[in-house]
Amino acid sequence: MEDLIGTTFGEYRLVKHIGAGGMANVFLAEQTTLKRAAAVKVLKPSLMKASGERVVARFRQEAMTAAALSHPNIVQVYTIGEEGEYHFIAQEFVKGNDLASILKSQGSPKLPAALHVMKQMAAALSAAGKAGVVHRDIKPDNVLVNKKGAVKIADFGLAQLQTRQEDASLTQEGTTLGTPLYMSPEQVRGEELDPRSDIYSFGITCYQMLCGHTPFTGTTATGIAIQHVTTMPPPLSGETTDLPDVVCRMIHCMLAKRRSHRYPTAGEILTDIKALQTAIKQKRSLDLVRLPELTRIEKITAGPAVDSDSQGNESDQSAIEPQRSYDSFVSIDLDTLEARSLSSRQTARRVLGDREWVTLPSWNESDDENKGILRRRPEFEEMDLTPMVDVTFLLLIFFMITAAFDLQKKFDVASSKSEESAMTTVIEDTDELAVKVEIGHDNKVYIGDQVTESYQEIADVLSSIRNTDAELELQIRIDPASRHEMRMRVNDAGTQAGFTRIRSVTGAVE
C-alpha cells in the first residue's frame, strides 16, 4: 500500500502505513483542516472484487456502530467517506501500543496495573452494552493503551446492533466471526449473541493478562473453539500464586459456560473492580474483601440453575453441553462453522445413530483436546455437581467463622450490664509501657485526646506515639455496640505501626 502514501482522502492526507486488518489497511494521516493526527482505515480493493457491495455495507456498518458510541475508553470515529475506488473510515489516532504487544514485551503486570486496565475496559463494554452493541471480538489486539495509561477499545468491525433486524443478512454472515482463542461458547455454536458474550471474551483477556497465557490452546482453530464449549478453564489460582482468591473467582465468573452464571453486565464487573481498587488503596488484605456483585451471583448460581437469557432461545442444558457431533467439528474450518453446525441432539443422533459425543469431567484434562470417549448415551441426564460443591464451600466457611467466634469468647471479658459492673473490666494501669485505645459505640477511635476514624489516621497516630526503644503493648477497649469492621481496622493499624503485642477487652466506652 506504499503507493497511497501522500494521497488525500477527503481532508485526510495519508502519511504512513501503520497496520492491516482483515478488511482494511490502516494509515497514519493528518487532518488538514484541524492539523491533528488521525488513523484512516482503507478498505482493501481485493475484498471489493470478491464481495462487492456486501463488504462495503459491513465496512459502513462498522463506522456507524462505532460512531454511535461516545465514550473515553472507545476509539472515536471522525468520519466515513469514499475517494475514487477506495472506501475509508477516519478515526482517533491513539499514541501507544496494543495490549497484546505490551504483554508480549513486558509480561504480566502487577495486580494494581491489571485492575487499572480492566476497569477501563469494563467501562467501555458497559457503555456498549447499554447501547445494545456487542463487539464480538474482544481481545488484547483490540485494546489500545496510550503513553499515559488510558485504555481504548478499537475495531468494532464485527459488532452487531441488537436492535437492528433489517441487517439480518449482514449479521448472519458474521455470526461465527471472531478470534478462536477468545470466542464465547455461544459464539462458537453460532447462536444469537448478547453483551454477556463480550464479558466471556473480556474474561479470557483478563485471564491472559494475569497469568501470561489464555486458558485454552491447541494446534488448530477448530480444536481451540471446541474447548470453549466442552472444557472448563484451568483454575487461575493454579496458574499463578500471586492472585487473591477473590480475583480468581471474579475472572472465572466471567468465564462461566452458561451465560446466566456470568456477570449480567459489564457495569457490575466495574463495581467489583472499584471495590478491589479501594481495598488496595486502603492497604487492606484482598482476602477479606467481599465483592458485592460477585457475592450476589454466587448465591444465585449456588442453587438450581435456570437460564433466563434475554434472547429466550438458549436452554440451560444447551449452554453447557456441545450440541454438535465431534465429527462435524473436525471436518470443517471456522469460516464455515455456522453453515455446517448441528443445532440439536436429534441432529446429532442422525449423524451418529444411537450414539453421540459425551464429555466426561476431569481435573486432569488430556493434552490432546480432541480426545474423548465415544459411547452410547446413558439413560439418565448428567448431573451438575456445581451447586453441591458451592453449598459445601459455604458450609465450610460458616463452621470456620463459628469456631473463630467461640475462640474469641474464651479471651474476651463479658459485656457489662450496668455502669457499676463496667468498671470491673477497666484495664489496670499497671503497665507503663502500654498504649491504650478505645473503640466507642459511635465507632470513633479514641487514642489519648485524639479522635480518629479512618484506617490511615489510626495507623499514623499509633506510629507517632510508639516508643521504638521499648516493647510496647497495644491495649484496646471495645464497646459491644461497635462494629466488627472497626475492631479489625484498629488491629491491622496496630500491626502496621509495629506493635507485636496486642490485647483487647470488651466493655462500655463512655
C-alpha positions in Angstrom: 0.0 0.0 0.0 3.0 2.3 -0.3 1.5 3.9 -3.4 -1.2 5.5 -1.3 1.3 7.5 0.9 0.7 11.2 0.2 -2.7 10.6 -1.1 -5.5 12.8 0.3 -8.8 11.2 1.2 -11.2 14.0 1.9 -9.5 16.2 4.4 -7.0 13.4 5.5 -3.6 13.2 3.9 -2.0 9.7 4.3 1.4 9.9 5.9 2.4 6.3 6.9 1.2 2.8 6.7 0.9 1.5 10.3 -1.1 -1.8 10.1 -3.5 -4.1 8.4 -6.7 -6.0 9.5 -8.9 -8.5 7.9 -10.9 -5.9 5.9 -8.7 -2.8 5.7 -5.2 -1.3 5.7 -4.6 1.3 8.4 -2.7 4.6 7.8 -1.4 7.4 10.0 -2.9 10.6 8.4 -3.0 14.3 9.0 -6.4 16.1 9.1 -5.5 19.1 7.1 -8.3 21.3 8.5 -7.7 20.8 12.2 -4.0 19.9 11.9 -4.3 16.8 14.1 -3.3 13.1 13.6 -5.9 10.5 12.7 -6.0 6.8 11.8 -7.5 6.1 8.4 -8.8 2.6 7.6 -8.9 2.0 3.8 -11.0 -1.0 2.6 -8.9 -3.5 0.7 -9.6 -3.4 -3.1 -9.2 -7.2 -3.3 -12.3 -7.6 -1.0 -14.3 -5.3 -3.2 -13.6 -7.5 -6.2 -14.5 -10.7 -4.3 -17.6 -9.5 -2.4 -18.5 -6.1 -3.8 -21.2 -4.0 -2.1 -21.6 -6.6 0.7 -18.2 -5.9 2.1 -18.8 -2.1 1.7 -22.0 -2.5 3.7 -20.2 -4.2 6.5 -17.5 -1.6 6.4 -20.0 1.2 6.7 -21.8 -0.7 9.5 -18.5 -0.7 11.4 -18.2 3.0 11.2 -21.9 3.7 12.1 -21.7 1.3 15.1 -18.5 2.8 16.5 -19.7 6.4 15.8 -22.8 5.8 17.9 -20.6 5.0 20.9 -19.2 8.1 22.6 -17.0 7.1 25.5 -13.5 8.0 26.7 -12.5 4.3 26.5 -13.7 3.7 23.0 -11.8 4.8 19.9 -13.8 7.7 18.4 -14.8 7.7 14.7 -14.5 11.0 12.9 -16.0 10.4 9.5 -16.6 7.8 6.7 -16.1 8.5 3.1 -15.3 7.4 -0.4 -12.4 8.5 -2.6 -12.4 7.1 -6.2 -12.4 3.3 -5.9 -11.5 3.4 -2.2 -13.8 3.5 0.9 -12.3 4.8 4.1 -13.0 5.5 7.8 -11.2 8.2 9.7 -10.9 7.7 13.4 -9.0 8.8 16.5 -5.3 8.0 16.5 -4.0 6.5 19.8 -0.4 7.2 20.5 0.7 4.0 22.2 0.6 0.3 21.7 -1.9 -2.6 21.8 -2.2 -4.7 24.9 -1.1 -7.9 23.1 2.3 -6.3 22.2 2.6 -4.9 25.7 2.0 -8.3 27.3 4.5 -9.9 24.9 7.3 -7.4 25.6 6.7 -6.8 29.3 4.9 -9.9 30.6 2.0 -9.9 33.1 1.5 -6.7 35.0 1.2 -6.4 38.8 -2.4 -6.6 40.1 -2.9 -2.9 40.6 -1.9 -2.2 37.0 -4.0 -5.0 35.7 -7.1 -3.7 37.6 -6.4 -0.3 36.0 -6.7 -1.8 32.5 -9.6 -4.0 33.5 -11.6 -1.0 35.0 -11.3 1.0 31.7 -12.2 -2.0 29.5 -15.3 -2.7 31.7 -16.4 0.9 31.5 -16.2 0.7 27.7 -18.1 -2.6 27.5 -20.7 -1.2 29.9 -21.3 1.8 27.6 -21.5 -0.5 24.5 -23.9 -2.9 26.3 -26.2 0.0 27.3 -26.3 1.0 23.6 -27.2 -2.6 22.6 -23.9 -3.2 20.8 -22.0 -6.5 21.0 -18.3 -6.1 20.0 -17.9 -9.8 19.2 -14.0 -9.7 19.0 -12.7 -8.5 22.4 -9.0 -9.5 22.6 -5.7 -7.8 23.6 -5.0 -6.9 20.0 -8.1 -4.6 20.0 -7.2 -2.9 23.3 -5.1 0.2 22.8 -3.1 1.7 25.7 -1.6 5.2 25.2 1.5 6.5 26.9 -0.5 7.9 29.8 -2.1 4.6 30.6 -5.5 5.4 29.1 -7.2 2.4 27.6 -9.4 2.4 24.5 -11.2 -0.5 22.8 -10.9 -0.4 19.0 -12.3 -2.3 15.9 -16.0 -2.6 16.1 -15.8 -4.3 12.7 -17.6 -7.4 13.9 -20.1 -5.5 16.1 -23.8 -6.3 15.9 -26.5 -3.9 16.9 -29.1 -6.0 18.8 -31.9 -3.6 17.9 -31.5 -3.7 14.2 -33.2 -6.6 12.4 -33.1 -5.2 8.9 -29.4 -6.1 8.6 -30.0 -9.8 9.1 -28.1 -10.7 6.0 -25.0 -8.9 7.3 -25.2 -10.3 10.9 -25.8 -13.8 9.5 -22.6 -13.6 7.5 -20.7 -12.6 10.6 -22.3 -14.9 13.1 -19.3 -17.1 13.8 -16.6 -14.4 13.1 -14.2 -13.7 15.9 -10.8 -15.0 17.2 -10.9 -18.7 18.4 -8.8 -18.0 21.5 -11.3 -15.6 22.8 -14.7 -16.7 21.4 -17.6 -17.4 23.8 -19.3 -20.9 23.8 -22.5 -19.4 22.2 -20.4 -17.7 19.6 -18.7 -21.0 18.7 -22.2 -22.6 18.4 -23.3 -19.9 16.0 -26.1 -18.7 18.4 -27.5 -15.2 18.7 -25.3 -13.1 21.0 -25.8 -10.5 23.7 -23.3 -8.4 25.8 -22.5 -11.5 28.0 -20.6 -12.9 25.1 -18.2 -9.9 25.3 -18.0 -10.5 29.0 -16.7 -14.0 28.3 -14.1 -12.7 25.9 -13.2 -10.0 28.4 -12.6 -12.8 31.0 -10.3 -14.6 28.6 -8.3 -11.4 28.1 -8.1 -10.8 31.9 -7.0 -14.4 32.4 -4.2 -14.0 29.9 -3.2 -10.6 31.3 -2.9 -12.0 34.9 -1.1 -15.3 34.2 0.6 -14.8 30.8 -1.5 -17.2 28.6 -5.0 -18.0 27.5 -6.8 -20.9 29.3 -7.3 -22.8 26.0 -4.6 -23.7 23.5 -4.3 -26.1 20.5 -2.8 -26.7 17.1 -6.0 -25.8 15.1 -8.6 -23.1 15.3 -11.3 -25.7 15.4 -9.7 -27.6 18.3 -9.5 -24.4 20.4 -13.1 -23.5 19.6 -14.4 -26.8 20.8 -12.7 -26.4 24.2 -14.7 -23.2 24.8 -17.8 -25.4 24.6 -16.7 -28.6 26.3 -13.8 -27.9 28.6 -13.6 -26.0 31.9 -10.8 -23.5 32.0 -7.9 -24.4 34.3 -8.2 -22.7 37.7 -6.4 -19.3 37.5 -5.2 -19.8 41.1 -3.1 -22.8 39.8 -1.5 -20.8 37.0 -0.2 -18.1 39.4 0.3 -18.0 43.1 0.2 -14.2 43.4 -3.5 -13.6 43.0 -6.0 -13.4 45.8 -8.8 -16.0 45.7 -11.5 -13.3 45.2 -9.8 -12.1 42.0 -9.7 -15.6 40.6 -13.3 -16.1 41.4 -14.2 -12.9 39.6 -12.4 -14.0 36.4 -14.0 -17.5 36.5 -17.4 -15.9 36.9 -16.9 -14.1 33.6 -15.8 -17.5 32.0 -18.9 -19.5 33.0 -20.2 -21.7 30.2 -23.7 -20.7 31.0 -24.5 -17.1 30.2 -26.8 -16.9 33.2 -23.9 -17.8 35.5 -21.7 -14.8 34.3 -21.9 -11.2 35.3 -25.1 -9.9 33.6 -23.5 -6.6 32.6 -20.0 -5.1 32.4 -21.2 -2.4 34.8 -21.4 -4.9 37.6 -17.9 -6.0 36.9 -16.9 -2.4 37.1 -18.5 -2.1 40.6 -16.4 -5.1 41.8 -13.2 -3.8 40.3 -13.6 -0.5 42.0 -14.1 -2.3 45.3 -10.8 -4.1 44.8 -9.0 -0.9 44.0 -10.4 0.8 47.1 -9.1 -2.1 49.3 -5.7 -1.8 47.7 -5.6 2.0 48.3 -6.5 1.4 52.0 -3.8 -1.4 52.2 -6.4 -3.9 53.3 -5.9 -7.6 52.6 -7.9 -8.6 49.5 -8.6 -12.0 51.1 -11.0 -10.2 53.4 -12.7 -8.2 50.6 -16.3 -9.0 49.8 -17.3 -8.1 46.2 -21.0 -7.2 46.2 -21.9 -8.3 42.7 -19.8 -11.5 42.7 -21.3 -12.5 46.0 -24.8 -11.9 44.7 -24.1 -14.0 41.6 -22.5 -16.8 43.6 -25.6 -17.0 45.8 -27.8 -17.3 42.8 -25.7 -19.9 41.0 -25.4 -22.0 44.1 -29.0 -23.1 43.8 -30.8 -24.8 40.9 -29.7 -23.0 37.7 -32.4 -21.7 35.3 -31.0 -19.9 32.3 -33.0 -16.7 31.7 -31.3 -15.4 28.6 -32.9 -12.3 27.3 -33.0 -13.7 23.8 -35.1 -16.6 25.0 -33.6 -19.1 22.6 -31.0 -20.9 24.8 -31.9 -23.5 27.3 -29.8 -24.2 30.4 -28.7 -27.6 29.2 -27.6 -26.3 25.8 -25.4 -23.7 27.4 -23.1 -26.4 28.9 -23.2 -29.3 26.5 -22.0 -29.4 22.9 -24.9 -29.6 20.5 -23.0 -30.9 17.5 -21.2 -34.2 16.8 -17.5 -34.2 17.1 -17.1 -35.3 13.5 -19.0 -32.3 12.3 -16.5 -30.0 14.0 -13.3 -31.6 12.8 -14.5 -31.9 9.2 -14.9 -28.1 8.7 -12.9 -25.0 9.2 -14.1 -22.0 11.2 -15.3 -19.9 8.2 -18.0 -22.5 7.5 -18.7 -23.4 11.1 -22.2 -21.9 11.3 -23.3 -23.3 7.9 -22.3 -26.9 8.9 -23.3 -26.7 12.6 -25.8 -29.2 14.1 -28.2 -27.4 16.5 -29.9 -30.2 18.4 -29.5 -33.6 20.0 -31.8 -35.1 17.4 -29.5 -33.9 14.6 -26.5 -35.3 16.4 -28.2 -38.7 16.7 -28.9 -38.6 12.9 -25.2 -38.3 12.4 -24.0 -40.9 15.0 -27.1 -43.2 15.1 -27.9 -44.0 18.8 -24.5 -42.7 19.9 -23.2 -39.2 20.5 -20.1 -37.4 21.7 -20.1 -37.4 25.5 -17.5 -35.4 27.5 -16.6 -36.5 31.0 -15.5 -34.0 33.7 -11.9 -34.4 34.7 -9.3 -32.4 36.7 -6.6 -33.9 34.6 -7.5 -33.0 31.0 -5.7 -34.8 28.3 -3.1 -32.8 26.3 -5.0 -33.8 23.1 -8.0 -31.5 23.1 -9.7 -33.8 20.5 -9.5 -36.9 22.7 -12.7 -38.2 24.3 -15.0 -41.2 24.7 -17.5 -42.2 22.0 -20.1 -44.3 23.8 -23.8 -44.9 24.0 -25.8 -42.1 25.6 -26.8 -43.0 29.2 -30.4 -43.4 30.1 -30.2 -40.6 32.7 -29.3 -37.0 32.4 -25.9 -35.8 33.5 -25.9 -34.2 37.0 -24.5 -30.8 37.5 -22.4 -31.0 40.8 -21.6 -27.3 40.8 -24.4 -26.3 43.3 -23.3 -29.2 45.7 -19.7 -28.0 45.7 -20.7 -24.4 46.3 -23.0 -25.3 49.2 -20.2 -27.4 50.8 -17.8 -24.5 50.5 -20.3 -22.1 52.1 -20.9 -24.6 55.0 -17.2 -24.9 55.5 -16.9 -21.1 55.8 -19.8 -21.0 58.2 -18.2 -23.5 60.5 -14.8 -21.7 60.4 -16.5 -18.4 61.4 -18.4 -20.1 64.2 -15.2 -21.6 65.5 -13.5 -18.2 65.4 -16.2 -16.6 67.5 -16.1 -19.4 70.0 -12.3 -19.0 70.3 -12.7 -15.2 70.8 -15.2 -15.7 73.6 -12.5 -17.5 75.6 -10.3 -14.4 75.6 -12.9 -11.6 75.8 -14.4 -10.3 79.0 -18.2 -10.5 79.1 -20.1 -7.2 78.4 -21.1 -5.3 81.4 -24.8 -4.8 82.2 -24.5 -1.6 84.1 -22.2 1.3 84.7 -21.1 -0.2 88.0 -20.2 -3.6 86.5 -18.5 -1.9 83.6 -15.8 -0.7 86.0 -14.7 -4.3 86.6 -13.5 -4.5 83.0 -11.2 -1.5 83.1 -7.7 -2.3 82.2 -5.5 -1.7 85.2 -2.8 1.0 84.8 -0.1 -1.3 86.0 1.9 -1.4 82.8 3.6 1.9 82.0 4.7 0.6 78.6 1.3 0.4 77.0 -0.7 2.4 74.5 -4.5 2.4 75.3 -7.1 2.7 72.5 -10.9 2.8 72.9 -13.5 2.0 70.3 -16.7 3.7 71.2 -20.3 2.8 70.5 -20.3 5.5 67.8 -17.4 3.7 66.0 -15.0 6.5 66.8 -11.5 5.5 67.9 -10.1 7.4 70.9 -6.3 7.4 71.4 -5.5 9.7 74.3 -7.1 13.0 73.5 -7.2 12.3 69.8 -10.3 11.1 67.9 -9.8 9.1 64.7 -11.9 7.0 62.4 -10.1 6.1 59.1 -7.5 3.4 58.9 -4.7 5.7 57.8 -5.4 8.2 60.7 -5.3 5.4 63.3 -2.1 4.0 61.8 -0.4 7.4 61.7 -1.3 8.3 65.4 -0.2 4.9 66.7 3.1 5.2 64.7 3.8 8.7 66.1 3.4 7.7 69.7 5.1 4.3 69.7 8.4 4.3 71.6 10.7 2.4 69.2 13.2 1.7 72.0 10.8 -0.3 74.1 8.5 -3.3 73.6 5.1 -1.6 73.8 1.7 -3.4 74.3 -1.4 -2.1 72.5 -4.4 -2.3 74.8 -7.8 -2.0 73.0 -11.1 -1.5 74.8 -14.0 -2.4 72.6 -17.6 -1.2 73.2 -20.0 -4.1 72.5 -22.1 -1.7 70.3 -19.2 -1.0 67.9 -18.8 -2.6 64.5 -16.6 -5.6 63.9 -15.1 -3.8 61.0 -13.7 -1.1 63.3 -12.1 -3.7 65.6 -10.3 -5.2 62.6 -9.3 -1.8 61.4 -7.6 -0.9 64.7 -5.9 -4.3 65.0 -4.5 -4.0 61.5 -3.4 -0.4 62.1 -1.6 -1.5 65.3 0.2 -4.2 63.4 1.3 -1.8 60.7 2.5 0.7 63.4 4.8 -2.0 64.7 3.0 -3.4 67.8 3.9 -7.1 68.4 1.7 -7.5 71.4 -2.0 -6.5 71.1 -4.5 -7.2 73.9 -8.2 -6.4 73.7 -11.0 -6.3 76.3 -14.8 -5.8 75.9 -16.5 -3.1 77.9 -18.6 0.0 77.7 -16.8 3.1 76.4 -18.1 6.4 77.8 
